[in-house]
Amino acid sequence: MNKLTKVGLSALCGSLASVAANAGTMEVLGGATATYTSNSKSVTGNPIGMNTALTFKGSGELDNGTTFTLTVTGADQMGYTSGNISMVTPGLGTFVINSRTGGTGIGGYDDKMPTAWEESWGHGMTSGFDFQKGVSSAMNIGWTSPSFAGITLKAAVAPGGNKGAFTNDKGVGGVNTHLQGGYDLVLDMKPDFGVDALSGLNVWVGGSETEREGTVSSVNIGDHQEVNVGFTYAYGPVTVGLQTAAEFTGSQTAGNTDFYKNQAFGISFNVSDNLSLSYGEFESQRNLVSSVANKSVIAQTESFQVAYTMGGLSLKLAESSVTNASYATASANDHDGRTIALSLAF
């Protein structure tokens, strides 16, 4: 999104001027998207939808060269959606205190496939997929190392009560019966080895582990583990990507989910500076504990997308389909649809 306005605190006059210079600046970013959505096998009703968002971004610099950024976002017609505090230190990397933004650890890699608009499953139809997000589903602290030869290490930790615990200042997350503290590690690599043809290559491998304690119905449970590996490669106007991820719940109770396995593929083509096309697929397999009926179900989605941008205005189209949505095999869970969007950024 482009700047709506930039308010320099240094504009304060008189005795406050020197303090303001240290305090930094505040930016307000905004945008709105109106959509028209048509889904088969569902009661659409009024197909017009709208999303509005405002992001407040404050930044400044300390005496030792460390820069800091506070980002607060209100999106999807909500007063507050997410926020984080980020500090970039000389030689030590970036530290982030994160609330709901989802980009720390493996949370920023749940689907990194190239696309003209949204992920292949983010097209207005409910897919019901499970995604491997690690500790980004809770309050967490993240760290990104300085880049060395195109290699970056990322780490994130949620000290306790991982998954869905977001608290105010001076608050605590409370007791979570089984999910305890967790951590993520990601190795992000952009190795070009001095070869121009490899300059567009990005490879990553990451994992997450959350401690689980206690028993469920007298059945022991193991730790909750997630892994993610994939790559994208850009050459000229074309970008392709492939990734696979898995999640092991640690449950040994019959009928519960044993593991998920996700695979994604995407390809995008920039026809011009304004026009882009993409095609993407996403497949998610859910396996249950024991040999119950429908032990394994594979859900799939695919999407063809077009986006055309003119300055701060974008027109977007997604033609998509879903099979076995929410891991259910009834015919009602196979549907297709179309979403048309008009977006404004300022």
C-alpha positions, 0 to 999 in steps of 0.5 A, a space after each residue: 500500500 502507498 502512503 496516505 500521509 506521513 506525519 513527522 514528529 519533528 514538526 513539533 516546534 519549540 522545546 519539543 523539536 529535539 525530542 521529536 527528532 529522536 522519536 521518529 515518524 508515523 505513517 498511515 497506510 490504507 486500502 479498500 477492496 470490493 468483491 463480487 463472488 459466485 460459488 456453486 453449491 452454496 447459497 450466495 445471497 448478496 454477492 458483494 463484499 468489502 474489506 477496508 484496512 488502515 495500518 499505522 506504522 511508526 519508526 525511529 532510530 536509537 543512538 547506537 544505530 538500532 532502528 525500530 518499527 511499530 506496526 498496528 493494522 486494522 483489517 477486515 472491518 475490525 478495529 484491531 487485527 494485528 501488530 508487532 514491534 520490530 528492532 533492527 540491530 547493527 550486526 545482530 539481525 532483526 528482533 520482532 515481538 509479534 501479535 497475529 501478524 503470522 510472519 515469524 518462523 514457519 508462519 510466513 511459509 505456509 504457502 509461498 507459491 507465486 501468484 497474481 493475486 491470492 493463494 490458490 485457496 484464498 479465492 472466496 470459497 471455504 477450503 477448510 485446509 489445515 496450514 503449518 504455521 508453527 508458533 505464529 499462531 500465538 504471541 511470539 518473539 522472532 529473530 532474523 539473522 543478518 544475511 551471509 552469502 544469501 543465507 538467512 536463519 530465522 527463529 521464533 519462540 512462544 514461551 507457553 500456551 502456543 496456538 491461538 493465545 493473544 494477550 494485552 500488556 500486563 496480561 498472560 495467556 493462561 493455562 493450555 491443557 496440552 499445548 505448551 511452549 514451542 519454537 520454529 527454525 527456518 533456513 532461507 537460502 538465495 544462493 546464486 554462486 555467482 551465476 546470473 541464471 541462479 539469482 532468482 532461486 530461493 530455497 527454504 527448509 524449516 520446522 517447528 516443535 510445540 511441547 505437549 504434556 499430559 494424557 488424553 483418555 489415558 492415552 499418551 500424546 507426543 509433541 506437536 511437530 511441523 516441517 516445511 520445505 520448498 523453493 521458488 525460481 524467477 527467470 525473467 517474467 516467469 516465476 515457478 514454485 513447489 513446496 511440501 509441508 507436514 504436521 504431526 499432531 502427536 495424538 494417539 487417540 483413535 479417530 483423531 488426526 494423526 498428521 496432515 501433509 500439504 503440497 503446493 505448486 504455482 506459476 506466474 507470468 508478468 505479461 507487462 508491468 501492469 498485467 500478470 497471470 498465475 495458476 496454482 494448486 494446493 493439496 492437503 491430506 488428512 490422516 486419522 489415527 487407527 483404521 477407522 472409515 475414511 482414514 485418509 482424505 485428500 482435499 484439493 484446490 486449483 485457481 487461475 488468476 489475472 491481475 491488472 494494476 493502474 497506479 493505486 487501482 487493481 482489477 483482479 479475477 480468480 477462477 477456482 475450484 475445490 474438491 473435498 473441502 474441509 476433508 469431507 467427501 460428500 458431493 456438496 464439498 466439491 464446488 467451483 466459483 469466481 471472484 472479481 475484485 476492485 482494490 484501491 491502495 493509498 
